[in-house]
Amino acid sequence: MKNQVKIIAHPETGKLFTETSNPDFVKCQLETREVVVQNGVMNVQKRVAFPLLSTSVVAELGTLKSGDVFPIQGKITRHLTSTPQFEGHKPVVNPKTGEDMGYYQTFEFTTNLAAYDTDERVSTPAPQTTELKPNIQFDTVQ
């Protein structure tokens, strides 16, 4: 499963781009799905971001439909903090227990393919999940 960023239509309006209060900018929904390994368990991880685009960028994107690969190469990064990042920002809630997890998260689309997930609750960046490549070396005995 290759990590591709796809553009997704608004579930209610069916539009790819949603107007904002500023007529020069719109928002869209971008999504990635990739297989990750955490604590020895493989799962499909879905990430969603809602970047702000200038209308001049939208004009350059060409004809797109929901589910198409987004024509601007990039990735979606996750940012964790112990404090809200904007007014009305709600903490992460465990979906099974309803428990407030005590931290906040945001997802951001970036064209920097070397960008890391960040966790401001600790002093170093969160580790990235990477594709594993075998590195097998054999000693020959003669």
TORKOL-4160 file (C-alpha; in steps of 0.2 Angstrom, whole numbers, padded with zeros to 4 digits, m for minus):
142
<pt num="1" X="0000" Y="0000" Z="0000"/>
<pt num="2" X="0009" Y="0016" Z="m0006"/>
<pt num="3" X="0006" Y="0032" Z="0004"/>
<pt num="4" X="m0003" Y="0043" Z="m0008"/>
<pt num="5" X="m0012" Y="0059" Z="m0003"/>
<pt num="6" X="m0029" Y="0059" Z="m0011"/>
<pt num="7" X="m0042" Y="0073" Z="m0012"/>
<pt num="8" X="m0059" Y="0069" Z="m0005"/>
<pt num="9" X="m0076" Y="0078" Z="m0008"/>
<pt num="10" X="m0086" Y="0086" Z="0006"/>
<pt num="11" X="m0098" Y="0072" Z="0012"/>
<pt num="12" X="m0113" Y="0084" Z="0011"/>
<pt num="13" X="m0110" Y="0096" Z="m0003"/>
<pt num="14" X="m0100" Y="0084" Z="m0014"/>
<pt num="15" X="m0088" Y="0099" Z="m0018"/>
<pt num="16" X="m0069" Y="0097" Z="m0018"/>
<pt num="17" X="m0066" Y="0114" Z="m0012"/>
<pt num="18" X="m0076" Y="0123" Z="0002"/>
<pt num="19" X="m0077" Y="0142" Z="0002"/>
<pt num="20" X="m0070" Y="0152" Z="0017"/>
<pt num="21" X="m0074" Y="0169" Z="0024"/>
<pt num="22" X="m0060" Y="0176" Z="0013"/>
<pt num="23" X="m0065" Y="0174" Z="m0006"/>
<pt num="24" X="m0046" Y="0172" Z="m0011"/>
<pt num="25" X="m0045" Y="0155" Z="m0001"/>
<pt num="26" X="m0054" Y="0139" Z="0000"/>
<pt num="27" X="m0051" Y="0123" Z="0010"/>
<pt num="28" X="m0051" Y="0105" Z="0004"/>
<pt num="29" X="m0050" Y="0088" Z="0012"/>
<pt num="30" X="m0034" Y="0077" Z="0009"/>
<pt num="31" X="m0032" Y="0059" Z="0015"/>
<pt num="32" X="m0019" Y="0046" Z="0016"/>
<pt num="33" X="m0020" Y="0028" Z="0021"/>
<pt num="34" X="m0004" Y="0018" Z="0024"/>
<pt num="35" X="0001" Y="0002" Z="0033"/>
<pt num="36" X="0012" Y="0006" Z="0049"/>
<pt num="37" X="0020" Y="m0005" Z="0062"/>
<pt num="38" X="0018" Y="0000" Z="0080"/>
<pt num="39" X="0023" Y="m0011" Z="0094"/>
<pt num="40" X="0025" Y="m0026" Z="0082"/>
<pt num="41" X="0007" Y="m0024" Z="0075"/>
<pt num="42" X="0003" Y="m0019" Z="0057"/>
<pt num="43" X="m0012" Y="m0008" Z="0055"/>
<pt num="44" X="m0019" Y="0004" Z="0042"/>
<pt num="45" X="m0017" Y="0022" Z="0047"/>
<pt num="46" X="m0028" Y="0035" Z="0040"/>
<pt num="47" X="m0024" Y="0053" Z="0041"/>
<pt num="48" X="m0034" Y="0068" Z="0036"/>
<pt num="49" X="m0029" Y="0086" Z="0034"/>
<pt num="50" X="m0039" Y="0102" Z="0028"/>
<pt num="51" X="m0026" Y="0114" Z="0020"/>
<pt num="52" X="m0030" Y="0131" Z="0015"/>
<pt num="53" X="m0027" Y="0135" Z="m0003"/>
<pt num="54" X="m0027" Y="0151" Z="m0013"/>
<pt num="55" X="m0039" Y="0151" Z="m0027"/>
<pt num="56" X="m0024" Y="0154" Z="m0039"/>
<pt num="57" X="m0017" Y="0137" Z="m0034"/>
<pt num="58" X="m0034" Y="0129" Z="m0037"/>
<pt num="59" X="m0034" Y="0136" Z="m0054"/>
<pt num="60" X="m0018" Y="0127" Z="m0058"/>
<pt num="61" X="m0023" Y="0110" Z="m0051"/>
<pt num="62" X="m0033" Y="0105" Z="m0066"/>
<pt num="63" X="m0049" Y="0094" Z="m0066"/>
<pt num="64" X="m0050" Y="0083" Z="m0051"/>
<pt num="65" X="m0063" Y="0071" Z="m0044"/>
<pt num="66" X="m0065" Y="0064" Z="m0027"/>
<pt num="67" X="m0052" Y="0050" Z="m0023"/>
<pt num="68" X="m0039" Y="0057" Z="m0036"/>
<pt num="69" X="m0021" Y="0057" Z="m0031"/>
<pt num="70" X="m0018" Y="0076" Z="m0026"/>
<pt num="71" X="m0006" Y="0083" Z="m0039"/>
<pt num="72" X="0005" Y="0092" Z="m0027"/>
<pt num="73" X="0017" Y="0079" Z="m0019"/>
<pt num="74" X="0017" Y="0080" Z="0000"/>
<pt num="75" X="0012" Y="0071" Z="0016"/>
<pt num="76" X="0001" Y="0073" Z="0031"/>
<pt num="77" X="0011" Y="0075" Z="0047"/>
<pt num="78" X="0004" Y="0074" Z="0065"/>
<pt num="79" X="0007" Y="0087" Z="0079"/>
<pt num="80" X="0004" Y="0083" Z="0097"/>
<pt num="81" X="0003" Y="0096" Z="0111"/>
<pt num="82" X="m0002" Y="0097" Z="0129"/>
<pt num="83" X="m0012" Y="0113" Z="0126"/>
<pt num="84" X="m0025" Y="0118" Z="0113"/>
<pt num="85" X="m0019" Y="0126" Z="0097"/>
<pt num="86" X="m0034" Y="0136" Z="0093"/>
<pt num="87" X="m0050" Y="0142" Z="0101"/>
<pt num="88" X="m0062" Y="0127" Z="0102"/>
<pt num="89" X="m0048" Y="0114" Z="0100"/>
<pt num="90" X="m0054" Y="0098" Z="0109"/>
<pt num="91" X="m0042" Y="0085" Z="0117"/>
<pt num="92" X="m0041" Y="0068" Z="0109"/>
<pt num="93" X="m0053" Y="0056" Z="0116"/>
<pt num="94" X="m0051" Y="0037" Z="0117"/>
<pt num="95" X="m0065" Y="0031" Z="0105"/>
<pt num="96" X="m0068" Y="0015" Z="0115"/>
<pt num="97" X="m0069" Y="0022" Z="0133"/>
<pt num="98" X="m0073" Y="0040" Z="0130"/>
<pt num="99" X="m0058" Y="0045" Z="0141"/>
<pt num="100" X="m0050" Y="0062" Z="0138"/>
<pt num="101" X="m0032" Y="0057" Z="0134"/>
<pt num="102" X="m0025" Y="0074" Z="0140"/>
<pt num="103" X="m0017" Y="0080" Z="0124"/>
<pt num="104" X="m0022" Y="0088" Z="0108"/>
<pt num="105" X="m0018" Y="0084" Z="0090"/>
<pt num="106" X="m0018" Y="0092" Z="0073"/>
<pt num="107" X="m0014" Y="0086" Z="0056"/>
<pt num="108" X="m0005" Y="0096" Z="0042"/>
<pt num="109" X="m0002" Y="0094" Z="0024"/>
<pt num="110" X="0016" Y="0098" Z="0019"/>
<pt num="111" X="0026" Y="0097" Z="0003"/>
<pt num="112" X="0042" Y="0094" Z="0014"/>
<pt num="113" X="0043" Y="0075" Z="0012"/>
<pt num="114" X="0057" Y="0074" Z="0025"/>
<pt num="115" X="0045" Y="0082" Z="0038"/>
<pt num="116" X="0042" Y="0073" Z="0055"/>
<pt num="117" X="0028" Y="0071" Z="0066"/>
<pt num="118" X="0030" Y="0081" Z="0081"/>
<pt num="119" X="0026" Y="0079" Z="0099"/>
<pt num="120" X="0028" Y="0095" Z="0109"/>
<pt num="121" X="0026" Y="0086" Z="0125"/>
<pt num="122" X="0043" Y="0079" Z="0123"/>
<pt num="123" X="0060" Y="0087" Z="0118"/>
<pt num="124" X="0063" Y="0076" Z="0102"/>
<pt num="125" X="0052" Y="0073" Z="0087"/>
<pt num="126" X="0041" Y="0058" Z="0087"/>
<pt num="127" X="0049" Y="0043" Z="0077"/>
<pt num="128" X="0043" Y="0041" Z="0059"/>
<pt num="129" X="0036" Y="0025" Z="0052"/>
<pt num="130" X="0047" Y="0020" Z="0038"/>
<pt num="131" X="0047" Y="0006" Z="0025"/>
<pt num="132" X="0058" Y="m0008" Z="0032"/>
<pt num="133" X="0071" Y="m0015" Z="0020"/>
<pt num="134" X="0080" Y="m0031" Z="0024"/>
<pt num="135" X="0098" Y="m0029" Z="0029"/>
<pt num="136" X="0104" Y="m0047" Z="0030"/>
<pt num="137" X="0123" Y="m0051" Z="0030"/>
<pt num="138" X="0130" Y="m0068" Z="0031"/>
<pt num="139" X="0147" Y="m0072" Z="0037"/>
<pt num="140" X="0156" Y="m0085" Z="0027"/>
<pt num="141" X="0166" Y="m0099" Z="0036"/>
<pt num="142" X="0180" Y="m0107" Z="0026"/>
